[in-house]
Amino acid sequence: MAHHETAQTSLPQTRDDLLALHRETRRQRNQAPHGSEAHVAAIDLLGRIEVEIARIERAMDPPLG
């Protein structure tokens, strides 16, 4: 199943590479038929990418105080 394959795919470790992958994955999601396995897999991958981008951006912020 595409969903499980996507969940096991490792993601890039740089913000720029993640943003590029996010753009490509959005394109794939938009081209896939709504509700198809490809559409659902792209949505899942977008979520994983966004979590990684947020993790990297949090690490870039200086500590408060």
JOUR-V596899 format. One record per run of one state. SS is the DSSP state (A for helix, B for strand, O for the rest). FROM is the first residue (numbers start at 1). TO is the last residue. Records with the same first field share a line. If there is no record, write none. Layout:
SS->FROM-TO, FROM-TO
This chain:
O->1-1, 9-14, 32-36, 61-65
A->2-8, 15-31, 37-60
